[in-house]
Amino acid sequence: MNRTLLNKVRCLLISSGLPKMFWGEALLTAAYLINHSPSVPLSGKLPECVWSGKNVDLSSIRIFGCSAFALHNGDKLDPRAQKCIFIGYPIGVKGYRLWLRSQPGFKVIISRDVTFNETEMPCLSSSSKTHTEYDIKYL
């Protein structure tokens, strides 16, 4: 299991362009994704469904490192949303973990009211944002 998690962490960090300091967030997200993916030893069932006995809603799964806009309830003339980067799922709370890149330091918020732009990966360099025909052919 450790190797499986580390492989997913590596893939999440590389595909998102996020720095290695986000390895912990990527690890938690990798565990979440494994628990919400079909498992061969469980006859194709989701580990989360087997463990909890409830059906799991997969509509909350998003692309790690994509742009997100979290609702911000400020003053009347303040922007209604803050631009963030999606970095995972909080434990025990419905919502999303979002990195406020514009804030100094490492500021993370948890929000349920989020709009995602999964086609935009803000941390990727401009040269790696577009896939070449070779990449798409062999994915």
N, CA, C and O atoms as a MOPAC input file, in Angstrom:
PM7 MOZYME 1SCF
protein

 N      0.82900 1    -1.19600 1     0.00000 1
 C      0.00000 1     0.00000 1     0.00000 1
 C      0.87400 1     1.26000 1     0.00000 1
 O      0.52900 1     2.25700 1    -0.63600 1
 N      2.00000 1     1.21300 1     0.71200 1
 C      2.87700 1     2.37100 1     0.78000 1
 C      3.37100 1     2.76100 1    -0.61300 1
 O      3.40800 1     3.94300 1    -0.95600 1
 N      3.74800 1     1.76500 1    -1.41100 1
 C      4.22900 1     2.02600 1    -2.76200 1
 C      3.11400 1     2.60800 1    -3.62300 1
 O      3.35000 1     3.53200 1    -4.40200 1
 N      1.91500 1     2.08200 1    -3.49000 1
 C      0.76700 1     2.58800 1    -4.24200 1
 C      0.51100 1     4.05100 1    -3.91300 1
 O      0.28400 1     4.86600 1    -4.80700 1
 N      0.55000 1     4.37900 1    -2.62500 1
 C      0.33500 1     5.76900 1    -2.20900 1
 C      1.42400 1     6.68200 1    -2.76300 1
 O      1.12600 1     7.75200 1    -3.29400 1
 N      2.68100 1     6.26400 1    -2.64300 1
 C      3.77200 1     7.11400 1    -3.12700 1
 C      3.72100 1     7.30700 1    -4.63900 1
 O      4.04300 1     8.38700 1    -5.13500 1
 N      3.32300 1     6.28100 1    -5.36900 1
 C      3.16600 1     6.43800 1    -6.82000 1
 C      2.08600 1     7.46500 1    -7.13900 1
 O      2.26500 1     8.29500 1    -8.02900 1
 N      0.97600 1     7.41500 1    -6.42800 1
 C     -0.10700 1     8.38700 1    -6.64700 1
 C      0.33100 1     9.79500 1    -6.24100 1
 O      0.01800 1    10.76700 1    -6.92900 1
 N      1.05400 1     9.90500 1    -5.12400 1
 C      1.54600 1    11.21300 1    -4.66700 1
 C      2.45100 1    11.82100 1    -5.73000 1
 O      2.31100 1    12.99700 1    -6.06400 1
 N      3.36800 1    11.04000 1    -6.25800 1
 C      4.28200 1    11.52300 1    -7.29300 1
 C      3.49800 1    12.00200 1    -8.51300 1
 O      3.77500 1    13.07600 1    -9.04900 1
 N      2.53200 1    11.21700 1    -8.94700 1
 C      1.72000 1    11.59600 1   -10.11400 1
 C      0.91400 1    12.86600 1    -9.86200 1
 O      0.82600 1    13.73300 1   -10.73200 1
 N      0.32800 1    12.97600 1    -8.67200 1
 C     -0.46500 1    14.16800 1    -8.34500 1
 C      0.40200 1    15.42200 1    -8.36100 1
 O      0.00200 1    16.44600 1    -8.91500 1
 N      1.58300 1    15.34900 1    -7.75900 1
 C      2.46100 1    16.52000 1    -7.69800 1
 C      2.97200 1    16.90900 1    -9.08200 1
 O      3.01000 1    18.09200 1    -9.42000 1
 N      3.36000 1    15.92900 1    -9.87600 1
 C      3.88500 1    16.23500 1   -11.21200 1
 C      2.78500 1    16.78400 1   -12.11900 1
 O      3.00300 1    17.77200 1   -12.82100 1
 N      1.61900 1    16.16400 1   -12.11100 1
 C      0.54600 1    16.60900 1   -13.01100 1
 C     -0.03300 1    17.96100 1   -12.61400 1
 O     -0.56700 1    18.67800 1   -13.46000 1
 N      0.06800 1    18.31600 1   -11.33200 1
 C     -0.47300 1    19.59800 1   -10.87700 1
 C      0.54700 1    20.72700 1   -10.96700 1
 O      0.17500 1    21.89700 1   -11.05300 1
 N      1.83700 1    20.37900 1   -10.94600 1
 C      2.87100 1    21.40500 1   -10.94300 1
 C      3.10900 1    22.01100 1    -9.57300 1
 O      3.89200 1    22.95200 1    -9.44300 1
 N      2.44800 1    21.48700 1    -8.54800 1
 C      2.63400 1    22.00900 1    -7.19300 1
 C      4.01100 1    21.61700 1    -6.66900 1
 O      4.52600 1    20.55900 1    -7.03000 1
 N      4.62200 1    22.45700 1    -5.81800 1
 C      5.94000 1    22.12400 1    -5.26400 1
 C      5.87400 1    20.93700 1    -4.30500 1
 O      4.80000 1    20.55300 1    -3.84200 1
 N      7.04500 1    20.36500 1    -4.01600 1
 C      7.12400 1    19.17800 1    -3.16300 1
 C      6.64100 1    19.43200 1    -1.73900 1
 O      6.34200 1    18.48300 1    -1.01300 1
 N      6.56100 1    20.68300 1    -1.33100 1
 C      6.07900 1    20.96800 1     0.03000 1
 C      4.61200 1    20.55400 1     0.20600 1
 O      4.11500 1    20.50400 1     1.33100 1
 N      3.92900 1    20.26100 1    -0.88800 1
 C      2.53300 1    19.81600 1    -0.83000 1
 C      2.41200 1    18.29600 1    -0.78600 1
 O      1.33500 1    17.75800 1    -1.04600 1
 N      3.49400 1    17.59600 1    -0.46200 1
 C      3.46100 1    16.13600 1    -0.46900 1
 C      2.43400 1    15.60000 1     0.52600 1
 O      1.79800 1    14.58200 1     0.25500 1
 N      2.26000 1    16.25500 1     1.66000 1
 C      1.28400 1    15.80500 1     2.65700 1
 C     -0.14100 1    15.92400 1     2.14700 1
 O     -0.96000 1    15.02700 1     2.35100 1
 N     -0.43300 1    17.03100 1     1.48500 1
 C     -1.76400 1    17.22400 1     0.89600 1
 C     -2.00700 1    16.19100 1    -0.20400 1
 O     -3.10100 1    15.63900 1    -0.32400 1
 N     -0.96600 1    15.94000 1    -1.00800 1
 C     -1.08900 1    14.94500 1    -2.07500 1
 C     -1.28100 1    13.54500 1    -1.49400 1
 O     -2.01700 1    12.73800 1    -2.06200 1
 N     -0.62900 1    13.25100 1    -0.37300 1
 C     -0.77300 1    11.94000 1     0.27000 1
 C     -2.20000 1    11.73000 1     0.77000 1
 O     -2.78500 1    10.66700 1     0.55900 1
 N     -2.75700 1    12.73700 1     1.42800 1
 C     -4.13800 1    12.62600 1     1.90800 1
 C     -5.11900 1    12.48400 1     0.74100 1
 O     -6.08400 1    11.72500 1     0.82200 1
 N     -4.86400 1    13.21400 1    -0.33600 1
 C     -5.72900 1    13.12300 1    -1.51300 1
 C     -5.60000 1    11.75600 1    -2.17200 1
 O     -6.59500 1    11.18900 1    -2.62500 1
 N     -4.37800 1    11.22100 1    -2.22800 1
 C     -4.16800 1     9.88800 1    -2.80500 1
 C     -4.92800 1     8.83500 1    -2.00500 1
 O     -5.55600 1     7.95100 1    -2.58800 1
 N     -4.87700 1     8.92100 1    -0.68600 1
 C     -5.61300 1     7.96900 1     0.16000 1
 C     -7.11400 1     8.10200 1    -0.07200 1
 O     -7.82300 1     7.09800 1    -0.14400 1
 N     -7.59700 1     9.32800 1    -0.18700 1
 C     -9.01700 1     9.57200 1    -0.45500 1
 C     -9.41800 1     8.94000 1    -1.78600 1
 O    -10.45800 1     8.28800 1    -1.88300 1
 N     -8.58300 1     9.13900 1    -2.81700 1
 C     -8.90000 1     8.60000 1    -4.13900 1
 C     -8.87700 1     7.07300 1    -4.15200 1
 O     -9.71100 1     6.44800 1    -4.80600 1
 N     -7.93200 1     6.47200 1    -3.43900 1
 C     -7.87400 1     5.00700 1    -3.36400 1
 C     -9.12400 1     4.47000 1    -2.67700 1
 O     -9.69600 1     3.47100 1    -3.11400 1
 N     -9.54600 1     5.12800 1    -1.60900 1
 C    -10.73500 1     4.68100 1    -0.88000 1
 C    -12.02600 1     4.89000 1    -1.66300 1
 O    -13.05600 1     4.29900 1    -1.33900 1
 N    -11.96900 1     5.73100 1    -2.69100 1
 C    -13.15200 1     6.00500 1    -3.50400 1
 C    -13.01600 1     5.44700 1    -4.92100 1
 O    -13.70600 1     5.89400 1    -5.83700 1
 N    -12.12400 1     4.47000 1    -5.09600 1
 C    -11.92700 1     3.81000 1    -6.39100 1
 C    -12.26800 1     2.32800 1    -6.26900 1
 O    -12.05600 1     1.73300 1    -5.21200 1
 N    -12.79200 1     1.72500 1    -7.33200 1
 C    -13.10400 1     0.29100 1    -7.27400 1
 C    -11.85900 1    -0.53800 1    -6.96200 1
 O    -10.75900 1    -0.22700 1    -7.41700 1
 N    -12.05600 1    -1.59500 1    -6.17900 1
 C    -10.94800 1    -2.44600 1    -5.74600 1
 C    -11.18100 1    -3.88500 1    -6.20600 1
 O    -12.26100 1    -4.43900 1    -5.99900 1
 N    -10.17100 1    -4.48500 1    -6.82900 1
 C    -10.27800 1    -5.86800 1    -7.31500 1
 C    -10.51000 1    -6.84600 1    -6.16200 1
 O    -11.38700 1    -7.70200 1    -6.27700 1
 N     -9.75400 1    -6.75700 1    -5.03800 1
 C    -10.01000 1    -7.70800 1    -3.94300 1
 C    -11.41800 1    -7.60300 1    -3.34500 1
 O    -11.89400 1    -8.53900 1    -2.70200 1
 N    -12.07200 1    -6.47600 1    -3.55600 1
 C    -13.43000 1    -6.28200 1    -3.03500 1
 C    -14.48200 1    -6.48500 1    -4.12400 1
 O    -15.59700 1    -5.97500 1    -4.01500 1
 N    -14.13300 1    -7.21900 1    -5.15800 1
 C    -15.04000 1    -7.51500 1    -6.28400 1
 C    -15.54600 1    -6.25200 1    -6.96900 1
 O    -16.71300 1    -6.17200 1    -7.35400 1
 N    -14.67100 1    -5.27200 1    -7.11700 1
 C    -15.03500 1    -4.04400 1    -7.81200 1
 C    -15.79800 1    -3.04100 1    -6.97800 1
 O    -16.23500 1    -2.01400 1    -7.49600 1
 N    -15.96600 1    -3.31400 1    -5.70200 1
 C    -16.66700 1    -2.37100 1    -4.82300 1
 C    -15.70000 1    -1.30000 1    -4.33100 1
 O    -14.48300 1    -1.48200 1    -4.36100 1
 N    -16.25800 1    -0.19000 1    -3.88000 1
 C    -15.44200 1     0.88100 1    -3.32200 1
 C    -15.11900 1     0.56800 1    -1.86400 1
 O    -16.02000 1     0.20400 1    -1.10900 1
 N    -13.84700 1     0.69900 1    -1.44400 1
 C    -13.50800 1     0.45200 1    -0.03900 1
 C    -14.34400 1     1.29200 1     0.92800 1
 O    -14.71800 1     0.81500 1     1.99900 1
 N    -14.63200 1     2.51500 1     0.56200 1
 C    -15.43500 1     3.39900 1     1.42100 1
 C    -16.84400 1     2.84100 1     1.60700 1
 O    -17.39800 1     2.91100 1     2.70300 1
 N    -17.42600 1     2.28500 1     0.53900 1
 C    -18.77200 1     1.68800 1     0.62700 1
 C    -18.76700 1     0.45700 1     1.52000 1
 O    -19.67500 1     0.27100 1     2.32900 1
 N    -17.74300 1    -0.38700 1     1.37400 1
 C    -17.65300 1    -1.60500 1     2.18200 1
 C    -17.46800 1    -1.25200 1     3.65100 1
 O    -18.08700 1    -1.85900 1     4.52400 1
 N    -16.61800 1    -0.27500 1     3.92000 1
 C    -16.30900 1     0.11000 1     5.29900 1
 C    -17.49800 1     0.78400 1     5.98600 1
 O    -17.82600 1     0.46000 1     7.12700 1
 N    -18.14600 1     1.72800 1     5.28100 1
 C    -19.22300 1     2.49600 1     5.91000 1
 C    -20.60000 1     1.86600 1     5.71800 1
 O    -21.51800 1     2.14200 1     6.49000 1
 N    -20.75200 1     1.02800 1     4.70200 1
 C    -22.05100 1     0.43300 1     4.41500 1
 C    -22.99900 1     1.37500 1     3.70100 1
 O    -24.18100 1     1.06400 1     3.55000 1
 N    -22.50300 1     2.52300 1     3.25800 1
 C    -23.32800 1     3.51700 1     2.56800 1
 C    -22.82400 1     3.70300 1     1.14700 1
 O    -21.65800 1     3.44000 1     0.85100 1
 N    -23.70800 1     4.15800 1     0.27400 1
 C    -23.28600 1     4.51800 1    -1.07200 1
 C    -22.48300 1     5.80600 1    -1.01400 1
 O    -22.76900 1     6.69400 1    -0.21100 1
 N    -21.47800 1     5.89900 1    -1.86900 1
 C    -20.59000 1     7.05300 1    -1.87900 1
 C    -20.90100 1     7.91500 1    -3.09500 1
 O    -21.06600 1     7.40300 1    -4.20200 1
 N    -20.98000 1     9.22300 1    -2.88400 1
 C    -21.20800 1    10.17600 1    -3.96100 1
 C    -19.84900 1    10.58100 1    -4.54100 1
 O    -19.02900 1    11.17900 1    -3.84500 1
 N    -19.61600 1    10.26100 1    -5.79500 1
 C    -18.33000 1    10.55400 1    -6.42800 1
 C    -18.31700 1    11.89400 1    -7.15800 1
 O    -17.32300 1    12.23200 1    -7.80000 1
 N    -19.39200 1    12.65300 1    -7.07200 1
 C    -19.45600 1    13.93100 1    -7.78200 1
 C    -18.53500 1    14.98400 1    -7.17300 1
 O    -18.30900 1    16.02700 1    -7.78600 1
 N    -18.00100 1    14.73200 1    -5.98300 1
 C    -17.12700 1    15.71300 1    -5.34200 1
 C    -15.66600 1    15.56400 1    -5.75800 1
 O    -14.83300 1    16.38100 1    -5.36600 1
 N    -15.34100 1    14.54800 1    -6.53800 1
 C    -13.94400 1    14.32800 1    -6.92500 1
 C    -13.54300 1    15.35300 1    -7.98000 1
 O    -14.22100 1    15.53300 1    -8.99100 1
 N    -12.42300 1    16.01700 1    -7.71400 1
 C    -11.91400 1    17.08000 1    -8.57900 1
 C    -10.45900 1    16.80900 1    -8.94300 1
 O     -9.82300 1    15.93100 1    -8.36000 1
 N     -9.93500 1    17.55900 1    -9.90400 1
 C     -8.55100 1    17.40000 1   -10.33900 1
 C     -7.63400 1    18.14600 1    -9.37500 1
 O     -7.78500 1    19.34900 1    -9.16300 1
 N     -6.68900 1    17.42400 1    -8.79900 1
 C     -5.74100 1    17.97200 1    -7.83100 1
 C     -4.91100 1    19.07900 1    -8.48900 1
 O     -4.30600 1    18.86700 1    -9.54000 1
 N     -4.88700 1    20.25100 1    -7.86700 1
 C     -4.09200 1    21.36800 1    -8.35500 1
 C     -4.80300 1    22.29700 1    -9.31400 1
 O     -4.18400 1    23.22500 1    -9.83500 1
 N     -6.09900 1    22.07600 1    -9.56700 1
 C     -6.82200 1    22.93600 1   -10.50700 1
 C     -7.23500 1    24.25200 1    -9.83800 1
 O     -7.18800 1    24.38400 1    -8.61400 1
 N     -7.63500 1    25.20900 1   -10.65600 1
 C     -8.11600 1    26.49300 1   -10.14600 1
 C     -9.47700 1    26.32400 1    -9.49400 1
 O    -10.31500 1    25.54300 1    -9.94600 1
 N     -9.67300 1    27.07300 1    -8.42800 1
 C    -10.95200 1    27.03100 1    -7.72600 1
 C    -11.28500 1    28.44400 1    -7.26200 1
 O    -10.39500 1    29.24300 1    -6.96800 1
 N    -12.55700 1    28.73100 1    -7.20100 1
 C    -13.02500 1    30.02500 1    -6.72100 1
 C    -13.95000 1    29.78500 1    -5.54000 1
 O    -15.04800 1    29.24800 1    -5.69300 1
 N    -13.49300 1    30.19000 1    -4.35600 1
 C    -14.25700 1    29.97700 1    -3.12900 1
 C    -15.08500 1    31.21500 1    -2.82700 1
 O    -14.59600 1    32.34000 1    -2.92100 1
 N    -16.33800 1    30.99900 1    -2.46600 1
 C    -17.22200 1    32.09700 1    -2.10000 1
 C    -16.63900 1    32.84900 1    -0.91600 1
 O    -16.23300 1    32.24600 1     0.07700 1
 N    -16.59900 1    34.17000 1    -1.02900 1
 C    -16.03700 1    35.01300 1     0.02600 1
 C    -17.10000 1    36.02200 1     0.45100 1
 O    -17.49900 1    36.88100 1    -0.33500 1
 N    -17.55000 1    35.91600 1     1.68000 1
 C    -18.57000 1    36.83100 1     2.19200 1
 C    -17.90200 1    38.02000 1     2.86500 1
 O    -17.72700 1    38.04300 1     4.08300 1
 N    -17.53500 1    38.99300 1     2.06800 1
 C    -16.91700 1    40.19900 1     2.59400 1
 C    -17.89800 1    41.35700 1     2.57000 1
 O    -19.11100 1    41.16800 1     2.65900 1
 N    -17.35600 1    42.54800 1     2.44700 1
 C    -18.20200 1    43.73500 1     2.33900 1
 C    -18.91400 1    43.75200 1     0.98500 1
 O    -18.61700 1    42.94800 1     0.10100 1
 N    -19.85500 1    44.68000 1     0.84200 1
 C    -20.67200 1    44.74300 1    -0.36600 1
 C    -19.84700 1    44.94500 1    -1.63400 1
 O    -20.19700 1    44.41900 1    -2.69100 1
 N    -18.76600 1    45.69500 1    -1.53700 1
 C    -17.98500 1    46.00500 1    -2.72800 1
 C    -16.75300 1    45.11800 1    -2.88700 1
 O    -15.98200 1    45.30500 1    -3.82800 1
 N    -16.55600 1    44.17300 1    -1.99800 1
 C    -15.44300 1    43.22900 1    -2.11000 1
 C    -15.76500 1    42.17800 1    -3.16400 1
 O    -16.93300 1    41.94200 1    -3.47200 1
 N    -14.74000 1    41.55000 1    -3.71400 1
 C    -14.99900 1    40.44700 1    -4.65200 1
 C    -15.80000 1    39.33800 1    -3.97800 1
 O    -15.62000 1    39.07800 1    -2.78800 1
 N    -16.67200 1    38.69400 1    -4.72200 1
 C    -17.52700 1    37.63300 1    -4.18100 1
 C    -16.80100 1    36.29800 1    -4.04500 1
 O    -17.27200 1    35.40100 1    -3.34600 1
 N    -15.65400 1    36.16400 1    -4.71300 1
 C    -14.92200 1    34.89800 1    -4.65400 1
 C    -13.42700 1    35.15900 1    -4.54700 1
 O    -12.92400 1    36.19500 1    -4.98000 1
 N    -12.72900 1    34.18700 1    -3.95600 1
 C    -11.27700 1    34.23400 1    -3.86400 1
 C    -10.71600 1    33.15700 1    -4.77700 1
 O    -11.19300 1    32.02200 1    -4.77600 1
 N     -9.69400 1    33.51800 1    -5.56300 1
 C     -9.07300 1    32.51900 1    -6.43100 1
 C     -8.13200 1    31.66900 1    -5.59000 1
 O     -7.28900 1    32.18600 1    -4.85700 1
 N     -8.29600 1    30.35000 1    -5.71100 1
 C     -7.52000 1    29.40100 1    -4.91200 1
 C     -7.03200 1    28.27200 1    -5.81200 1
 O     -7.30100 1    28.23700 1    -7.01300 1
 N     -6.30400 1    27.35300 1    -5.18400 1
 C     -5.87900 1    26.12800 1    -5.85100 1
 C     -6.37500 1    24.95500 1    -5.01800 1
 O     -6.15500 1    24.90800 1    -3.80800 1
 N     -7.04200 1    24.01400 1    -5.66700 1
 C     -7.59200 1    22.84800 1    -4.98100 1
 C     -6.45900 1    21.90600 1    -4.57400 1
 O     -5.67600 1    21.46700 1    -5.41700 1
 N     -6.37400 1    21.59300 1    -3.25300 1
 C     -5.30200 1    20.71400 1    -2.77000 1
 C     -5.82100 1    19.51100 1    -1.98900 1
 O     -5.02500 1    18.79800 1    -1.37800 1
 N     -7.11500 1    19.26600 1    -1.99000 1
 C     -7.58700 1    18.03900 1    -1.35400 1
 C     -8.92600 1    18.16400 1    -0.66100 1
 O     -9.69200 1    19.10500 1    -0.86400 1
 N     -9.16700 1    17.15500 1     0.17500 1
 C    -10.44500 1    17.01300 1     0.86900 1
 C    -10.19000 1    17.02500 1     2.37100 1
 O     -9.28200 1    16.33500 1     2.83500 1
 N    -10.95900 1    17.78100 1     3.14300 1
 C    -10.76700 1    17.77600 1     4.59800 1
 C    -11.27500 1    16.47600 1     5.21600 1
 O    -12.16600 1    15.82200 1     4.67500 1
 N    -10.69800 1    16.11800 1     6.34700 1
 C    -11.09800 1    14.89600 1     7.04400 1
 C    -12.27100 1    15.21300 1     7.96100 1
 O    -12.18200 1    16.10700 1     8.80300 1
 N    -13.36500 1    14.48700 1     7.80000 1
 C    -14.51800 1    14.62500 1     8.67700 1
 C    -15.41400 1    15.81600 1     8.40900 1
 O    -16.34400 1    16.07400 1     9.17200 1
 N    -15.14700 1    16.54900 1     7.33200 1
 C    -15.93900 1    17.74100 1     7.01000 1
 C    -16.26600 1    17.69800 1     5.52100 1
 O    -15.41000 1    17.34300 1     4.71000 1
 N    -17.49600 1    18.05500 1     5.15300 1
 C    -17.83400 1    18.16000 1     3.73600 1
 C    -17.25900 1    19.45900 1     3.20300 1
 O    -17.45800 1    20.52300 1     3.78900 1
 N    -16.56000 1    19.37000 1     2.10800 1
 C    -15.97700 1    20.55900 1     1.50800 1
 C    -14.67400 1    20.23100 1     0.80900 1
 O    -14.39100 1    19.07500 1     0.49500 1
 N    -13.88700 1    21.26600 1     0.57000 1
 C    -12.63200 1    21.13900 1    -0.15900 1
 C    -11.55200 1    21.93400 1     0.56100 1
 O    -11.82800 1    22.97300 1     1.16100 1
 N    -10.30900 1    21.43500 1     0.49400 1
 C     -9.15500 1    22.17100 1     1.01500 1
 C     -8.59200 1    22.99300 1    -0.13700 1
 O     -8.29900 1    22.46300 1    -1.20800 1
 N     -8.44500 1    24.28200 1     0.09400 1
 C     -8.01100 1    25.20400 1    -0.95000 1
 C     -6.84000 1    26.03800 1    -0.45600 1
 O     -6.84400 1    26.52100 1     0.67600 1
 N     -5.84100 1    26.20200 1    -1.30800 1
 C     -4.67300 1    27.01600 1    -0.99200 1
 C     -4.88300 1    28.41000 1    -1.55500 1
 O     -5.09200 1    28.58600 1    -2.75500 1
 N     -4.82400 1    29.40400 1    -0.66500 1
 C     -4.91400 1    30.80200 1    -1.08700 1
 C     -3.51600 1    31.24000 1    -1.49600 1
 O     -2.72800 1    31.69900 1    -0.66900 1
 N     -3.22500 1    31.09500 1    -2.75300 1
 C     -1.87800 1    31.38500 1    -3.26100 1
 C     -1.53100 1    32.86300 1    -3.14700 1
 O     -0.35800 1    33.20900 1    -3.00700 1
 N     -2.51600 1    33.72800 1    -3.20300 1
 C     -2.27400 1    35.17000 1    -3.15800 1
 C     -1.89600 1    35.66000 1    -1.76300 1
 O     -1.34000 1    36.74800 1    -1.61800 1
 N     -2.19300 1    34.86400 1    -0.73700 1
 C     -1.87600 1    35.24100 1     0.64100 1
 C     -0.42200 1    34.89400 1     0.94600 1
 O      0.09600 1    33.90300 1     0.43200 1
 N      0.24400 1    35.70200 1     1.77900 1
 C      1.61900 1    35.35800 1     2.15400 1
 C      1.64400 1    34.09600 1     3.01300 1
 O      0.75200 1    33.87100 1     3.83200 1
 N      2.66300 1    33.28500 1     2.81700 1
 C      2.77400 1    32.05500 1     3.59500 1
 C      1.91100 1    30.95600 1     3.01600 1
 O      1.54800 1    30.97900 1     1.84000 1
 N      1.59300 1    30.00100 1     3.85500 1
 C      0.82700 1    28.82500 1     3.43300 1
 C     -0.54900 1    28.91000 1     4.06600 1
 O     -0.78100 1    28.34200 1     5.13300 1
 N     -1.46700 1    29.62000 1     3.41200 1
 C     -2.81400 1    29.81000 1     3.94900 1
 C     -3.76900 1    28.85400 1     3.25000 1
 O     -3.95100 1    28.91700 1     2.03400 1
 N     -4.38200 1    27.96100 1     4.04100 1
 C     -5.32400 1    26.97300 1     3.51700 1
 C     -6.68900 1    27.23700 1     4.12800 1
 O     -6.80500 1    27.47400 1     5.33100 1
 N     -7.72400 1    27.19400 1     3.29500 1
 C     -9.08900 1    27.34000 1     3.79000 1
 C     -9.88200 1    26.09100 1     3.41300 1
 O     -9.51700 1    25.35600 1     2.49600 1
 N    -10.96200 1    25.87100 1     4.13300 1
 C    -11.90100 1    24.80000 1     3.81400 1
 C    -13.21900 1    25.46200 1     3.45500 1
 O    -13.74300 1    26.28000 1     4.21000 1
 N    -13.74900 1    25.09900 1     2.29400 1
 C    -14.99600 1    25.71100 1     1.83700 1
 C    -15.85300 1    24.68100 1     1.11400 1
 O    -15.34300 1    23.77800 1     0.45000 1
 N    -17.16300 1    24.83400 1     1.25900 1
 C    -18.11800 1    23.99500 1     0.52000 1
 C    -18.60900 1    24.71100 1    -0.73200 1
 O    -18.98300 1    24.07200 1    -1.71500 1
 N    -18.60400 1    26.03100 1    -0.68900 1
 C    -19.11600 1    26.83400 1    -1.80100 1
 C    -17.97500 1    27.17000 1    -2.75000 1
 O    -17.35500 1    28.22700 1    -2.64100 1
 N    -17.70500 1    26.26200 1    -3.68100 1
 C    -16.55000 1    26.39000 1    -4.56500 1
 C    -16.97500 1    26.12300 1    -6.00400 1
 O    -17.77000 1    25.22300 1    -6.27800 1
 N    -16.43300 1    26.92100 1    -6.91300 1
 C    -16.58200 1    26.68200 1    -8.34300 1
 C    -15.20300 1    26.33200 1    -8.88400 1
 O    -14.22700 1    27.03100 1    -8.61000 1
 N    -15.12400 1    25.25000 1    -9.65200 1
 C    -13.83900 1    24.76100 1   -10.13800 1
 C    -13.67100 1    25.04300 1   -11.62000 1
 O    -14.63300 1    25.01300 1   -12.38700 1
 N    -12.43000 1    25.31900 1   -12.01100 1
 C    -12.03900 1    25.37300 1   -13.41300 1
 C    -10.97800 1    24.28800 1   -13.58700 1
 O     -9.78500 1    24.54000 1   -13.42100 1
 N    -11.42700 1    23.07900 1   -13.92200 1
 C    -10.51700 1    21.93800 1   -13.98000 1
 C     -9.65200 1    21.91700 1   -15.23300 1
 O     -8.81500 1    21.02800 1   -15.39100 1
 N     -9.84400 1    22.87900 1   -16.12000 1
 C     -8.98400 1    22.96600 1   -17.29800 1
 C     -7.78500 1    23.86800 1   -17.04800 1
 O     -6.86000 1    23.90300 1   -17.85900 1
 N     -7.78700 1    24.59500 1   -15.94200 1
 C     -6.68900 1    25.51000 1   -15.62500 1
 C     -5.87200 1    24.96000 1   -14.46200 1
 O     -6.40100 1    24.69100 1   -13.38300 1
 N     -4.56900 1    24.79900 1   -14.70400 1
 C     -3.63400 1    24.33500 1   -13.67900 1
 C     -2.62700 1    25.46000 1   -13.44600 1
 O     -1.62000 1    25.53100 1   -14.15000 1
 N     -2.87700 1    26.33700 1   -12.47700 1
 C     -2.07400 1    27.54600 1   -12.31900 1
 C     -0.60600 1    27.32000 1   -11.98000 1
 O      0.21600 1    28.19900 1   -12.23900 1
 N     -0.25300 1    26.17900 1   -11.41400 1
 C      1.13500 1    25.95300 1   -11.00400 1
 C      1.99300 1    25.32600 1   -12.08900 1
 O      3.20800 1    25.21900 1   -11.92500 1
 N      1.39100 1    24.91200 1   -13.18800 1
 C      2.17700 1    24.34800 1   -14.28300 1
 C      2.82400 1    25.46200 1   -15.07800 1
 O      2.23700 1    26.52900 1   -15.25500 1
 N      4.03800 1    25.21400 1   -15.56100 1
 C      4.68400 1    26.20000 1   -16.41500 1
 C      3.94500 1    26.23800 1   -17.74500 1
 O      3.26400 1    25.27700 1   -18.10500 1
 N      4.07100 1    27.32400 1   -18.46700 1
 C      3.30900 1    27.48300 1   -19.70900 1
 C      3.67900 1    26.42900 1   -20.74300 1
 O      2.83500 1    26.04800 1   -21.55400 1
 N      4.92500 1    25.94600 1   -20.73600 1
 C      5.32400 1    24.94800 1   -21.72800 1
 C      4.70900 1    23.58400 1   -21.44800 1
 O      4.49500 1    22.80400 1   -22.37700 1
 N      4.42000 1    23.27900 1   -20.17800 1
 C      3.86400 1    21.96300 1   -19.86600 1
 C      2.34600 1    21.98900 1   -19.72800 1
 O      1.74500 1    20.96000 1   -19.41800 1
 N      1.71500 1    23.13600 1   -19.94900 1
 C      0.26000 1    23.22200 1   -19.83100 1
 C     -0.44600 1    22.57400 1   -21.01000 1
 O     -1.56300 1    22.07400 1   -20.87200 1
 N      0.19300 1    22.58000 1   -22.15100 1
 C     -0.45300 1    22.00500 1   -23.32000 1
 C      0.16800 1    20.64900 1   -23.61900 1
 O      1.38900 1    20.49800 1   -23.59800 1
 N     -0.67500 1    19.66800 1   -23.89400 1
 C     -0.18900 1    18.33800 1   -24.24100 1
 C      0.11200 1    18.28800 1   -25.73400 1
 O     -0.65000 1    18.79800 1   -26.55500 1
 N      1.21000 1    17.68000 1   -26.05800 1
 C      1.53300 1    17.50500 1   -27.46800 1
 C      0.73500 1    16.33300 1   -28.01100 1
 O      0.13800 1    15.56700 1   -27.25500 1
 N      0.73200 1    16.20400 1   -29.32500 1
 C      0.01600 1    15.09700 1   -29.95300 1
 C      0.59300 1    13.76300 1   -29.47800 1
 O     -0.14700 1    12.79400 1   -29.31400 1
 N      1.90900 1    13.70600 1   -29.25700 1
 C      2.56100 1    12.48200 1   -28.78500 1
 C      2.03400 1    12.09300 1   -27.40700 1
 O      1.73000 1    10.92400 1   -27.17000 1
 N      1.92200 1    13.06600 1   -26.49300 1
 C      1.43000 1    12.78700 1   -25.14200 1
 C      0.00800 1    12.24200 1   -25.17800 1
 O     -0.30300 1    11.27200 1   -24.48600 1
 N     -0.84500 1    12.85000 1   -25.97000 1
 C     -2.24500 1    12.44300 1   -26.02500 1
 C     -2.37300 1    11.05500 1   -26.65100 1
 O     -3.19900 1    10.25100 1   -26.21900 1
 N     -1.55800 1    10.77700 1   -27.66500 1
 C     -1.63200 1     9.49200 1   -28.34500 1
 C     -1.27800 1     8.34000 1   -27.40900 1
 O     -1.85800 1     7.26000 1   -27.51800 1
 N     -0.33900 1     8.55200 1   -26.49600 1
 C      0.14100 1     7.47000 1   -25.64600 1
 C     -0.34300 1     7.54500 1   -24.21400 1
 O      0.21500 1     6.86200 1   -23.35500 1
 N     -1.35800 1     8.34700 1   -23.91500 1
 C     -1.91200 1     8.39700 1   -22.56300 1
 C     -2.74200 1     7.23600 1   -22.28900 1
 O     -3.29000 1     7.11400 1   -21.19400 1

